[in-house]
Amino acid sequence: MVGSPNVSGISVLRPPPPGRPRVAIYVSRTLNQHLSCSTVFHDSSEMLSVEIFSPEGLFGSPHRSLRVTSVYLLRTNSPPYSSIMPEWLFSFLSYPYLVLGDFNLHHPLADPCRSLSEREFTISARYLDVAFDVPYHLLNTPGVYTRFPFETVSRPSVLDLAFANTTISPLVSSWDTPLPSTRSDHVPCVITLRPPAVLLPPPTPHWALLDLRAVGVALDTFTTLPCPARPTPNSLSRWFDLSSTHLTSLLTSHAPSKRPCPRSKLWWSPRLSSLRREYHKYARISPLDPSPLNWSNVKSSRRTYFKAIASAKKAHWLDFLSSATTHSLWTAKRFAFGRPPQRFPDLPGASDPAEVAETLLHHFFPP
């Protein structure tokens, strides 16, 4: 990147000299009026970060900081065949973190239709393996090209990648390339963030508080729709559905709605509530009357209750997997396998790989 253009109302952030800067970050000056933006420099001129801070929180979440890192990987002829190590890019942060830029890598997860050589796959897999272990999520839609070369001998490819850590990935609404080319063989990639949505279970009628007296009065004047004169299977089914809906609407109009709380579980059901009440009832009775029958009822109700919970969770998990998208696939992987274990040994006084290496060096080769 040489001679990056200056645009009115936009601040251009570049790595400091010496070295030829290959990345830049453009920040709207309007953003600086509401938020605090600071530049984070790295040892490489192919990597630049900006830290955005808001004391009230960002995107409707409790996190007050967001880091965005722009990167440009240079290919080299010697190992590790790239100018930036993957461990430098995909570090663990407890607040939202986006890593994006021209990675100059080909991987089947981003470009599944491309035939890769063994060397291309080995180089790209090293970066994505480190990213997924932290873990980070790949935001690219598979198969959507980001580079269209001017020469006709080369095919389009996916070189511009975007990664989000688990803190900000739920806030990512979409990744797309809707903008036209900017006179470059790379097209702009747009990442849309949205506030987190709290998905509450829909309100349901509270049948225990049903006004039976009002329902009885309403049922005295309730009449069903006239049955078809010459019923067919379709017309009879339609008549039954309309009559059932009419009767259900009458009952729900006399029953108050439950107000689900944010801690409600999507896999919970009225049957689980009934089993829980039964288990807790026997659990309260058994200490007062510790007879063999009561203890048998406690064990039986407890076994039935927890088996029903496991069955409901499994059914909800299978439903979640069947409706998984390209953006929620890695969330499903994280739920299934959990956080991977650390890849370096745990030694006293050493909390990262560099300190572990230093500890081992001083132990086996004392000064």
C-alpha positions in Angstrom: 0.0 0.0 0.0 1.7 3.2 -1.2 0.1 6.6 -1.2 -3.2 5.8 0.4 -5.8 8.4 -0.6 -6.9 11.1 1.9 -10.7 11.4 2.1 -12.5 14.3 3.7 -14.0 13.3 7.1 -11.9 10.1 7.3 -8.7 9.5 9.3 -6.1 7.2 7.8 -4.1 5.1 10.3 -0.8 3.6 9.0 2.1 1.6 10.6 5.0 3.9 11.5 8.3 3.9 9.6 10.7 2.3 8.8 9.4 -0.2 6.4 6.9 -0.1 3.6 3.4 -0.1 5.1 1.1 -2.6 3.4 -2.0 -2.1 5.6 -4.1 0.9 6.6 -7.3 1.5 8.6 -9.8 4.2 7.7 -11.8 5.6 10.6 -14.6 8.1 10.3 -14.0 11.2 12.2 -17.7 11.2 13.3 -16.9 7.9 15.1 -14.1 9.7 17.1 -16.7 12.2 18.3 -18.7 9.5 20.2 -16.1 6.8 20.9 -12.4 6.7 21.8 -10.2 5.2 19.0 -6.5 4.3 19.6 -4.0 2.7 17.3 -2.1 -0.4 18.3 1.2 -1.0 16.5 2.9 -4.3 16.0 6.4 -5.4 15.2 5.5 -6.0 11.6 4.5 -3.3 9.0 2.0 -5.8 7.5 -0.2 -5.7 10.7 -2.1 -2.8 12.3 -4.9 -2.7 14.9 -7.3 -0.1 16.2 -8.9 -0.2 19.6 -12.4 1.2 20.0 -13.6 2.1 23.5 -17.0 3.2 24.8 -17.7 3.6 28.6 -21.4 2.7 28.0 -20.7 -0.5 26.1 -20.7 -1.4 22.5 -23.5 -3.0 20.4 -25.8 -3.2 23.3 -23.4 -5.6 25.1 -21.5 -5.1 28.4 -18.1 -5.1 26.5 -16.6 -1.6 26.3 -13.7 -2.4 23.9 -13.4 -3.7 20.4 -10.2 -4.5 18.6 -10.0 -4.7 14.8 -6.8 -5.9 13.2 -5.9 -5.4 9.5 -3.3 -7.8 8.1 -1.5 -8.4 4.8 0.4 -11.7 4.6 3.5 -11.8 2.4 4.4 -15.1 0.9 8.0 -16.2 1.5 10.1 -19.1 0.1 11.2 -20.4 3.4 9.3 -21.8 6.4 6.8 -20.7 7.7 6.2 -19.3 4.1 4.4 -16.2 5.4 5.6 -13.0 6.9 3.4 -13.2 10.1 3.0 -16.2 12.4 -0.5 -17.3 13.1 0.0 -17.1 16.9 0.6 -13.3 16.5 -2.8 -12.9 14.8 -5.1 -15.2 16.8 -4.4 -14.4 20.4 -7.0 -14.9 23.1 -8.9 -11.7 24.1 -11.7 -11.6 26.6 -13.4 -8.7 24.6 -14.6 -8.5 20.9 -11.8 -9.0 18.4 -12.0 -9.0 14.5 -9.0 -10.1 12.4 -9.4 -9.4 8.6 -7.4 -8.6 5.6 -5.6 -10.2 2.6 -4.2 -13.5 3.9 -2.9 -14.7 0.5 -4.1 -18.2 1.6 -6.2 -20.8 -0.2 -8.3 -23.1 2.0 -11.3 -25.4 1.2 -13.4 -23.9 3.9 -13.3 -20.5 2.2 -13.1 -21.8 -1.4 -14.4 -25.3 -1.6 -14.4 -25.5 -5.4 -10.7 -24.8 -5.8 -8.1 -27.6 -6.3 -5.3 -27.0 -3.8 -1.8 -28.3 -3.9 -0.3 -30.0 -0.9 1.8 -27.0 0.0 -1.1 -24.5 -0.3 -3.3 -26.7 2.0 -0.5 -27.2 4.5 0.2 -23.4 4.8 -3.4 -22.4 5.0 -4.4 -25.2 7.4 -1.8 -24.0 9.9 -3.5 -20.6 10.2 -7.0 -21.9 10.4 -6.1 -24.6 12.9 -4.6 -22.1 15.2 -7.7 -19.8 14.7 -10.2 -22.6 15.4 -8.3 -23.8 18.5 -8.5 -20.4 20.3 -11.4 -20.4 19.0 -12.2 -17.9 16.2 -15.0 -18.2 13.7 -14.5 -17.8 9.9 -17.0 -15.2 8.7 -16.6 -15.7 4.9 -19.4 -17.4 3.1 -17.9 -20.4 1.4 -17.4 -20.0 -2.4 -17.9 -16.2 -2.5 -14.9 -14.8 -4.3 -13.0 -11.7 -3.0 -10.4 -11.3 -5.8 -11.0 -11.1 -9.5 -7.7 -10.9 -11.3 -7.4 -8.6 -14.3 -5.5 -11.2 -16.4 -7.7 -13.8 -17.9 -5.3 -16.7 -17.3 -6.1 -16.7 -13.5 -9.4 -17.7 -12.0 -11.2 -15.8 -9.2 -10.2 -16.8 -5.7 -10.9 -16.1 -2.0 -7.9 -14.4 -0.5 -9.6 -11.9 1.9 -10.6 -13.6 5.1 -12.3 -12.4 8.2 -12.2 -14.0 11.6 -14.2 -13.2 14.8 -13.6 -14.5 18.3 -16.4 -16.1 20.3 -17.2 -12.8 22.1 -18.2 -10.9 18.9 -19.3 -13.7 16.6 -22.9 -13.7 18.1 -23.0 -10.0 17.1 -22.1 -10.6 13.4 -25.3 -10.3 11.3 -23.8 -10.9 7.9 -20.6 -11.0 5.8 -21.1 -10.0 2.1 -19.4 -8.4 -0.9 -22.2 -6.1 -2.2 -20.0 -3.1 -3.2 -18.5 -2.7 -6.7 -14.7 -2.8 -7.3 -12.6 0.1 -6.2 -10.2 -0.2 -9.3 -8.5 -3.1 -7.6 -8.6 -6.8 -8.2 -10.0 -7.2 -4.7 -13.6 -6.3 -3.9 -14.7 -4.7 -0.6 -16.1 -7.0 2.1 -18.8 -5.7 4.3 -19.3 -7.1 7.9 -22.6 -6.0 9.5 -22.8 -6.1 13.3 -26.1 -6.0 15.3 -27.0 -5.8 19.0 -27.5 -9.2 20.6 -31.1 -10.4 20.5 -32.5 -12.2 23.5 -34.7 -14.9 22.2 -37.4 -15.5 24.7 -39.9 -18.4 24.5 -43.2 -17.1 23.1 -46.0 -16.4 25.6 -48.3 -19.3 26.4 -51.7 -19.5 28.1 -51.6 -20.1 31.8 -54.2 -22.8 32.0 -54.0 -23.1 35.8 -55.5 -19.6 36.0 -58.3 -20.2 33.5 -61.5 -18.4 34.4 -63.8 -21.5 34.4 -67.0 -19.6 35.2 -66.5 -17.2 32.2 -65.6 -20.1 30.0 -68.8 -22.0 31.0 -70.9 -19.0 30.1 -69.2 -18.6 26.7 -69.6 -22.3 26.0 -73.4 -22.1 26.5 -73.6 -19.8 23.4 -70.8 -21.5 21.5 -71.8 -23.0 18.1 -69.7 -24.8 15.7 -69.5 -24.0 12.0 -72.0 -25.8 9.8 -70.6 -29.1 8.4 -70.2 -29.3 4.7 -73.3 -30.7 3.0 -71.3 -33.1 0.8 -68.1 -33.6 2.7 -64.8 -34.6 1.1 -61.6 -35.5 2.9 -60.2 -32.0 2.2 -63.4 -30.0 3.1 -63.9 -32.1 6.3 -60.3 -31.5 7.4 -60.7 -27.8 6.7 -64.0 -27.6 8.7 -62.4 -29.5 11.6 -59.4 -27.1 11.7 -61.6 -24.0 11.6 -63.8 -25.4 14.4 -60.9 -26.3 16.5 -59.3 -22.9 16.0 -62.6 -21.2 17.0 -62.8 -23.3 20.2 -59.1 -22.8 21.1 -59.5 -19.0 20.6 -62.4 -19.0 23.0 -60.4 -20.8 25.7 -57.2 -18.7 25.3 -59.2 -15.5 25.5 -60.2 -16.4 29.1 -56.7 -17.5 30.2 -53.9 -15.1 31.1 -50.6 -15.4 29.3 -47.4 -16.5 31.0 -44.5 -14.1 31.0 -41.3 -16.1 30.3 -38.1 -14.8 32.0 -34.7 -14.5 30.3 -33.5 -17.6 32.0 -36.2 -19.8 30.3 -34.8 -22.7 28.4 -36.0 -23.3 24.8 -36.0 -27.1 25.5 -38.2 -26.9 28.6 -41.7 -28.2 28.4 -44.8 -28.5 30.6 -44.1 -32.2 31.1 -40.7 -31.4 32.6 -42.4 -28.9 35.0 -44.8 -31.7 36.1 -42.0 -34.2 36.6 -40.0 -31.6 38.6 -43.0 -30.9 40.9 -43.5 -34.6 41.5 -39.8 -35.2 42.3 -39.6 -32.2 44.7 -42.8 -33.4 46.4 -41.3 -36.8 47.2 -38.0 -35.2 48.1 -39.8 -33.1 50.8 -41.9 -35.9 52.1 -39.1 -38.6 52.5 -37.1 -36.8 55.3 -40.3 -36.5 57.3 -41.4 -40.0 56.7 -38.3 -42.1 55.7 -40.2 -45.2 54.8 -38.9 -47.6 52.1 -41.9 -46.6 49.9 -41.1 -42.9 50.1 -37.4 -43.4 49.3 -38.4 -45.7 46.4 -40.7 -42.9 45.1 -37.9 -40.4 45.4 -35.4 -42.5 43.4 -38.0 -43.4 40.7 -39.2 -39.8 40.2 -35.6 -38.5 40.2 -34.6 -41.0 37.6 -37.6 -40.2 35.4 -37.1 -36.4 35.8 -33.4 -36.4 34.8 -33.9 -38.8 31.9 -36.6 -36.5 30.6 -34.2 -33.5 30.8 -31.5 -35.4 28.9 -34.0 -36.5 26.2 -35.3 -32.9 25.8 -31.8 -31.5 25.5 -30.8 -34.1 22.9 -33.9 -33.4 20.8 -33.3 -29.6 21.0 -29.6 -30.2 20.0 -30.5 -32.3 17.0 -33.0 -29.6 15.9 -30.3 -26.9 16.3 -27.9 -29.0 14.2 -30.5 -29.6 11.4 -31.0 -25.8 11.1 -27.3 -24.8 11.4 -26.0 -22.2 8.9 -22.5 -21.3 7.7 -22.2 -18.8 10.5 -23.5 -21.0 13.3 -21.6 -24.1 12.3 -18.5 -23.3 14.3 -20.7 -22.4 17.3 -22.1 -25.9 17.1 -18.6 -27.3 17.0 -17.6 -25.3 20.1 -20.7 -26.5 21.9 -19.9 -30.1 20.9 -16.2 -30.3 21.7 -15.7 -27.4 24.2 -12.6 -25.4 24.5 -9.5 -27.3 23.4 -6.8 -28.0 26.0 -3.7 -25.9 26.2 -0.9 -27.0 23.8 2.0 -26.4 26.2 2.8 -27.9 29.6 1.8 -26.3 32.9 5.0 -25.4 34.8 5.3 -23.4 38.0 5.9 -19.7 37.3 5.3 -20.1 33.5 1.9 -19.0 32.1 2.6 -18.8 28.4 4.8 -20.7 25.8 7.6 -18.1 26.0 7.9 -18.5 29.8 7.7 -22.3 29.4 10.6 -22.3 26.9 12.6 -20.0 29.2 12.0 -22.2 32.2 13.1 -25.4 30.3 16.2 -23.6 28.9 17.4 -22.5 32.4 16.7 -26.0 33.8 18.5 -28.1 31.2 21.2 -25.5 30.4 21.9 -23.5 33.5 24.0 -20.4 33.1 
